[in-house]
């Protein structure tokens, strides 16, 4: 069974929510698409303009 894993240290902030379990991210001239794994059974698909989000890549805390 295919079970995606979140991309380590990647977060996307929108004006309403912070997504921190992103399993897929795609950027193009038309905008940004990403999937967030809310739980083992629920995945949220988001399509938006690049101007509407903030992409955050955190460094490992050691």
ChimeraX commands (.cxc) that place a marker at each C-alpha (Angstrom):
marker #1 position 0.00,0.00,0.00 radius 0.5
marker #1 position 1.28,3.48,-0.91 radius 0.5
marker #1 position 1.63,5.73,2.13 radius 0.5
marker #1 position 3.07,9.20,1.43 radius 0.5
marker #1 position 5.33,10.86,3.97 radius 0.5
marker #1 position 5.33,14.59,4.71 radius 0.5
marker #1 position 8.21,16.61,3.28 radius 0.5
marker #1 position 10.49,17.27,6.22 radius 0.5
marker #1 position 10.70,20.89,7.48 radius 0.5
marker #1 position 8.30,22.32,4.87 radius 0.5
marker #1 position 5.39,24.54,5.91 radius 0.5
marker #1 position 2.98,26.65,3.90 radius 0.5
marker #1 position 1.17,29.52,5.58 radius 0.5
marker #1 position -2.06,30.99,4.23 radius 0.5
marker #1 position -4.07,33.75,5.82 radius 0.5
marker #1 position -6.34,31.15,7.45 radius 0.5
marker #1 position -4.16,28.14,8.21 radius 0.5
marker #1 position -0.68,26.66,8.49 radius 0.5
marker #1 position -0.05,23.42,6.61 radius 0.5
marker #1 position 2.89,21.43,7.97 radius 0.5
marker #1 position 2.36,17.87,6.67 radius 0.5
marker #1 position 2.80,18.53,2.95 radius 0.5
marker #1 position 3.23,15.42,0.83 radius 0.5
marker #1 position 3.19,17.07,-2.63 radius 0.5
marker #1 position 4.07,20.56,-3.90 radius 0.5
marker #1 position 3.95,21.95,-7.45 radius 0.5
marker #1 position 4.55,25.52,-8.60 radius 0.5
marker #1 position 3.88,26.94,-12.08 radius 0.5
marker #1 position 2.86,30.17,-13.80 radius 0.5
marker #1 position -0.77,29.31,-13.01 radius 0.5
marker #1 position -0.14,29.03,-9.27 radius 0.5
marker #1 position 0.71,26.60,-6.51 radius 0.5
marker #1 position -0.80,23.20,-5.80 radius 0.5
marker #1 position -0.07,21.12,-2.74 radius 0.5
marker #1 position -1.43,18.26,-0.67 radius 0.5
marker #1 position -1.45,18.23,3.11 radius 0.5
marker #1 position -1.92,14.99,5.04 radius 0.5
marker #1 position -4.27,16.03,7.84 radius 0.5
marker #1 position -4.48,12.48,9.21 radius 0.5
marker #1 position -3.98,8.92,7.96 radius 0.5
marker #1 position -7.44,9.07,6.38 radius 0.5
marker #1 position -7.78,12.74,5.33 radius 0.5
marker #1 position -5.79,14.69,2.73 radius 0.5
marker #1 position -6.42,18.34,1.85 radius 0.5
marker #1 position -5.70,19.50,-1.72 radius 0.5
marker #1 position -5.04,23.24,-2.11 radius 0.5
marker #1 position -4.71,25.34,-5.29 radius 0.5
marker #1 position -3.88,29.03,-4.96 radius 0.5
marker #1 position -1.80,31.92,-6.26 radius 0.5
marker #1 position 1.79,32.23,-5.11 radius 0.5
marker #1 position 1.02,35.69,-3.68 radius 0.5
marker #1 position -1.57,34.15,-1.31 radius 0.5
marker #1 position 0.89,31.94,0.58 radius 0.5
marker #1 position 4.21,31.96,2.38 radius 0.5
marker #1 position 6.49,28.95,1.91 radius 0.5
marker #1 position 8.68,28.24,4.93 radius 0.5
marker #1 position 11.58,25.77,4.97 radius 0.5
marker #1 position 12.87,25.27,8.50 radius 0.5
marker #1 position 16.36,24.06,9.30 radius 0.5
marker #1 position 16.83,20.99,11.45 radius 0.5
marker #1 position 17.09,21.80,15.12 radius 0.5
marker #1 position 19.96,19.75,16.49 radius 0.5
marker link #1:1,2 radius 0.2
marker link #1:2,3 radius 0.2
marker link #1:3,4 radius 0.2
marker link #1:4,5 radius 0.2
marker link #1:5,6 radius 0.2
marker link #1:6,7 radius 0.2
marker link #1:7,8 radius 0.2
marker link #1:8,9 radius 0.2
marker link #1:9,10 radius 0.2
marker link #1:10,11 radius 0.2
marker link #1:11,12 radius 0.2
marker link #1:12,13 radius 0.2
marker link #1:13,14 radius 0.2
marker link #1:14,15 radius 0.2
marker link #1:15,16 radius 0.2
marker link #1:16,17 radius 0.2
marker link #1:17,18 radius 0.2
marker link #1:18,19 radius 0.2
marker link #1:19,20 radius 0.2
marker link #1:20,21 radius 0.2
marker link #1:21,22 radius 0.2
marker link #1:22,23 radius 0.2
marker link #1:23,24 radius 0.2
marker link #1:24,25 radius 0.2
marker link #1:25,26 radius 0.2
marker link #1:26,27 radius 0.2
marker link #1:27,28 radius 0.2
marker link #1:28,29 radius 0.2
marker link #1:29,30 radius 0.2
marker link #1:30,31 radius 0.2
marker link #1:31,32 radius 0.2
marker link #1:32,33 radius 0.2
marker link #1:33,34 radius 0.2
marker link #1:34,35 radius 0.2
marker link #1:35,36 radius 0.2
marker link #1:36,37 radius 0.2
marker link #1:37,38 radius 0.2
marker link #1:38,39 radius 0.2
marker link #1:39,40 radius 0.2
marker link #1:40,41 radius 0.2
marker link #1:41,42 radius 0.2
marker link #1:42,43 radius 0.2
marker link #1:43,44 radius 0.2
marker link #1:44,45 radius 0.2
marker link #1:45,46 radius 0.2
marker link #1:46,47 radius 0.2
marker link #1:47,48 radius 0.2
marker link #1:48,49 radius 0.2
marker link #1:49,50 radius 0.2
marker link #1:50,51 radius 0.2
marker link #1:51,52 radius 0.2
marker link #1:52,53 radius 0.2
marker link #1:53,54 radius 0.2
marker link #1:54,55 radius 0.2
marker link #1:55,56 radius 0.2
marker link #1:56,57 radius 0.2
marker link #1:57,58 radius 0.2
marker link #1:58,59 radius 0.2
marker link #1:59,60 radius 0.2
marker link #1:60,61 radius 0.2
marker link #1:61,62 radius 0.2
view
